[in-house]
Amino acid sequence: MITPICLFAVESGSRSWGFASDDSDYDVRCVHVRPMHEYLGIHTPGEQIEVVIDVGKDKLEIISWDIADGICTDYPTALKSIL
């Protein structure tokens, strides 16, 4: 299995703005690209990947948008993260 390649990642959410509370999670927003053959098939990949990782009492939430779909269509949050 070939995994997507992360092109860009940024911290997001309350911690990035300095408004984190004791129970705030860590938010990461990314843009990724997949191998070309995955875009050319009948079963195209999803636009977004979401992963939540629990590390002790902390939670890491990662959301990644596909460069071909997510950024170019209806994801203003993705554009806001980049800009």
C-alpha positions as MATLAB code, in Angstrom:
seq = 'MITPICLFAVESGSRSWGFASDDSDYDVRCVHVRPMHEYLGIHTPGEQIEVVIDVGKDKLEIISWDIADGICTDYPTALKSIL';
ca = [
       0.000    0.000    0.000;
       1.314    3.426   -0.949;
       0.452    6.168    1.500;
      -0.361    9.797    0.722;
       2.502   12.292    0.904;
       2.012   15.279    3.198;
       2.846   18.514    1.354;
       1.974   20.973    4.069;
       0.982   20.817    7.748;
       0.043   23.562   10.187;
      -1.087   23.717   13.807;
      -4.670   24.893   14.048;
      -7.364   25.409   16.653;
      -7.303   27.022   20.069;
      -3.658   26.228   20.799;
      -2.459   28.026   17.669;
      -4.368   31.164   18.701;
      -3.271   31.056   22.343;
      -6.725   30.232   23.709;
      -6.104   26.653   24.821;
      -7.684   25.349   27.992;
      -6.508   22.394   30.087;
      -8.643   19.976   28.063;
      -7.873   21.398   24.594;
      -6.724   18.900   21.991;
      -3.940   19.442   19.472;
      -5.228   20.197   15.963;
      -3.148   19.691   12.827;
      -4.372   20.520    9.321;
      -2.580   19.154    6.267;
      -2.628   19.012    2.485;
      -1.610   15.741    0.833;
      -1.119   14.213   -2.599;
      -1.520   10.588   -3.628;
       0.252    8.588   -6.343;
      -1.095    9.453   -9.812;
      -2.535    5.979  -10.457;
      -4.936    6.451   -7.525;
      -6.497    9.472   -9.235;
      -6.903    7.725  -12.586;
      -8.874    4.676  -11.433;
     -12.584    4.064  -11.192;
     -12.465    4.139   -7.397;
     -10.893    7.494   -6.630;
      -9.607    8.216   -3.120;
     -11.560   10.292   -0.626;
     -11.004   14.025   -0.379;
     -10.171   14.047    3.304;
      -8.245   11.926    5.800;
      -9.095   12.187    9.494;
      -7.005   10.615   12.254;
      -7.360   11.007   16.014;
      -4.513    9.797   18.223;
      -4.780    9.559   21.996;
      -1.466   10.165   23.755;
      -1.985    9.780   27.465;
      -4.435   12.492   28.514;
      -3.879   14.476   25.303;
      -5.572   14.032   21.937;
      -4.030   14.816   18.533;
      -6.572   15.461   15.767;
      -5.173   15.408   12.230;
      -7.246   16.373    9.196;
      -5.681   16.326    5.735;
      -7.247   17.494    2.470;
      -6.342   16.013   -0.900;
      -4.658   18.601   -3.128;
      -6.738   17.585   -6.164;
     -10.161   17.703   -4.522;
     -10.321   19.275   -1.092;
      -8.406   22.467   -1.754;
     -10.044   23.192   -5.100;
     -13.674   22.546   -4.201;
     -15.572   23.326   -1.036;
     -13.088   23.428    1.822;
     -12.707   27.035    2.941;
     -11.104   25.764    6.159;
      -8.271   24.256    4.124;
      -7.661   27.542    2.346;
      -7.838   29.449    5.615;
      -5.207   27.120    7.136;
      -2.808   27.726    4.270;
      -3.263   31.480    4.099;
];
